[in-house]
Amino acid sequence: MIMADSTLAGLFDILDSCVPPGTPAIRDTEKPLLECGLDSLDVANFFLALEEKYEIKFTDDELDALNTLSQISAFINKRRA
């Protein structure tokens, strides 16, 4: 549980740095990122930052399947386990 909480906190930090100025903070972990005010370029930048921070690579299929912060967090935790 602690890893999941720290992963989500890390996701929030990265996400906050990737969103355009004036975009409300995104904290709904179940809402798709594209429905939270991000566009596809914002989401691409977010995943690039995740790859750098967590030293992982996402395949195209994984990028298509990972839509919410909870899905992304679970994926990262599984990869790091």
C-alpha positions, -999 to +999 in steps of 0.1 A: +000+000+000+028+024+008+044+018-027+010+025-043+006+057-023+041+069-032+035+060-068+003+080-070+020+110-053+048+108-079+022+106-107+005+138-093+038+156-091+047+147-127+012+154-139+012+188-123+044+197-142+030+185-175-004+203-176-008+237-192-009+267-168-044+273-155-055+237-157-071+226-124-051+200-105-061+165-116-067+142-086-095+119-099-077+087-102-105+069-121-112+096-148-095+092-181-067+118-186-082+130-218-114+139-200-095+159-173-086+188-196-055+173-211-049+169-248-030+141-265+003+161-264+000+167-227-006+130-222+023+121-244+046+144-224+033+129-192+042+094-203+076+105-214+082+120-180+070+087-164+094+067-185+123+089-174+114+089-137+106+052-134+131+040-160+105+020-178+092+020-214+056+018-225+046-001-257+020+014-280-005-011-267+002-002-231-002+035-239-036+028-255-048+007-225-036+030-197-061+058-194-065+066-158-041+074-130-051+043-111-044+021-141-010+038-146-001+035-109-010-002-109+010-008-140+041+010-126+039-009-093+036-042-112+066-034-133+086-024-102+077-055-082 
